[in-house]
Amino acid sequence: MPEHPDPKPRPHPWTTPPNDRPDPGRAARTRPDSPAGPRTASLGPSDGIPPRPSPGGTPYAELHVTSNFTFLTGASHPEELVETAAALGHHAVAVTDVNSLAGIVRAHVAAKDAGLSLVVGARLVFVTDPPDAAPCSVLVYPTDRASYARLCTLLTLGRRRAPKGSCHLDVHDLLAHHEGLLAVVIPPEVLPVDDRFIDLLRGLRAT
């Protein structure tokens, strides 16, 4: 039978003094055997970073994107979302925060700098009856200045009738301000046992 090698005691990384710990990234950043000495390595496809698609690729855009202006839901600033979309070669990107257009200005500035088209939108989450029922929501995108103004009016209406930090809207509010808005319905995770969701679809289709 082969002999087992003698175990060599090695300190656990957590108990090793910081100055004595090996740097796992040092080998990737420097090449001491290079004739010119150590140099900084650049990230590429081999590092898990996908190359940016060519401009002639298939047009693609994320249409349901939440920024950190949706509290406790989104994590990235609007400008970071735009920069990431540009780096991935997307042709456009949308910002659709919940019952809010607060991140649109920052996204617009970043999209202009990146040469990327910005799709302005919002995710309308409707109040439910009973309150603990699964909420229904709709992504809406204004198609011109007039419909953008109607969307702003709709959101202001919902804010005024709710406590600070909340927005109370129902499908009838959307139907009263729908002109010029494109809508994409997001089904609830659990469909209601009654016909509320079907009624929502029928009402939107009728407009």
KAGI-V457763 format. One line per field, one symbol per residue. ss: DSSP state (~ for helix, > for strand, _ for the rest). phi: phi as a letter, one per 20 degrees, with the letter a starting at -180 (. if undefined). psi: psi as a letter, one per 20 degrees, with the letter a starting at -180 (. if undefined). A space follows every 10 residues. Layout:
ss->???
phi->???
psi->???
//
This chain:
ss->__________ _______~~~ _____~~~~_ __________ ____~~~___ __________ >>________ _______~~~ ~~~~~~~___ _>>>>>>>__ ___~~~~~~~ ~~~~__>>>> >>>>>_____ ______>>>> >>__~~~~~~ ~~~~~~~~~~ __________ ~~~~~~____ >>>>>>____ _____~~~~~ ~~~~~~_
phi->.ffffffdfc ffgfdeggfe ffefefffec cfefgenfbe edfbgfenef ffffgefffb bfdccdeffe fmceddfgff fffffffenf eabdccfflb dfefffffff fffemdfdee abdedefdcf fefffdbcec cfdbffffff ffffffgfff ecfgncbdcc fffffecegn deccedfffc fffedfffff ffffffe
psi->qqqpqppppp qphhipqhii pqohihhhhq nijqhjaqqp qqqahijjoq qpqqhjrppq ppinppajin pjgqhqqghh gghggghijq irqqomqolq khjhghhggh hghikqppop aqoooqqqor hjqpqqqppq oqiahghghh gggghgghhh jrrpirpoqr hhgghikipj pppopoqqho pqiakghghg ghghhh.
//
